[in-house]
Amino acid sequence: MSKKIKVFYDGKCSICKKEINFYSKIDKDKNFDWVNIHKNNNKINNTGLSKKELLSVLHIQTEKGSIIKGVDAFGVMWSKFKYLKLLSFAIKFKPVNIFANFLYKLWLKNR
C-alpha cells in the first residue's frame, strides 16, 4: 500500500468538515488520509506537532513526512485533483500567494 498525504482538519469546525467532505468525495484516487484532529491521537503524535498547533491552521503531512501548512497545504491538495490543479499553480504565484494567505488568516480569526 502506498503512503498517502495526511490532511489534518478540525472536525469540530462545521465549515472545515464540509470542505473536507467535498474533497474526500472527489478524491477518487484515494491520495489522502483525512485525519480529524479530535479523534486521531496516534496520527497526531507522529507529526511532532501539538494538537493546538494543528488546530491553528490546516496542516498536511506529505508521503515523505514533510509538514506543510496553510495556503501552501491547500496548493498541494489541489494539485492532486483534476479540476483544481489550476488553482495549485495559481497559488504558487507570489502575489496570489500573499493575497490568499492574507484572506486565509482573516478567515481563521473569524471561524
N, C-alpha and C positions, 0 to 999 in steps of 0.2 A: 504494500500500500504506500503510495507516495505521500509525502508530507503536504499538509495544507497550510494556507495562510490563516492564522488565528485572528479573528476580529473580536476585540473586547468591547462590549457595549453595556450601557446602563439599562438593565432590564426593568427598572422601576420608572424610567422616563417613557411616557406614552409615545412621544414623537420619535424617540430613538427606536423603540420597539417597532413602530410602524415602518420606519425606514429600513431596519434590519429585515423585517418580514418581506418587504419588497425585494431587497437584494437576494435574500435566500430563495425566493421563488424564481428569480431569473438566473440563479447560479446552477445552470443545467450541467456544467462540467464538474460540479462539486469541488471547486477550488478553495472553498473556505470552511473553516470550523468556527461557527458562530458561538462565542463564549459570553454568556450572561455573567457579568462580574459578581452578581449577588448569589450565584449558585455554583460556581466552579472554582473553589479554593485551590485545588491541585494545579490547575492550569495557570491560575494567577501566580502561585508561588514559583512556578518555573520561569516567570518573566524577570524576576528580581525587582519588580515594582510593587509598591503598596497598592492596596485597594483604593485608597484616597487618590493616588496619582492616576490610576487607571480611570477613575470616575471623572477626573478633571477635564478630559478631552478624549476623543476617540483614539485608540491605540490599535495597531496591528503588530503581529509578530510574523515575520516572513518565514518562508520554508527553511531558510538558513539560520533563523534565530534572531535576526536583527529586529529591533523595535523601531517603528515609525509611528508618528503621531500627528494628529490634527489634519489639516487640509492635505498634507502630503500622503497621509494614510488613505484618505479618500481617493487620491490620484492613483495609488497602487490598486485599490479595489476596482475603480472604474476601468483600469487597463485590462481587466480580465473579462469585461462584458462587451459584447459586440457593439451594442448601441450606445455605450457610454465611453468607449475608447477615445473618442474625440475630446471629451472633457478631460481625460487623463493627460492628453498632450497640451491642452489649453492651460491647465493648472501649472504646468512647468514654466510657462512664460512669466517672467519676473513680475511685470505689472499686474497680471491676472492673479498670480500667487499672493502678492501683497494685499490686493483688494479682497480676495477670498479669505485670507487669514483675518483681516480686519472684520469682515462680516461674520465669520465663524466665532471669533472672540466676543463680538457683540451678542450673538445668539446665545452663546454659553452663559453669559451673565443673566439672561432672561428666561432660561429654560425651566 
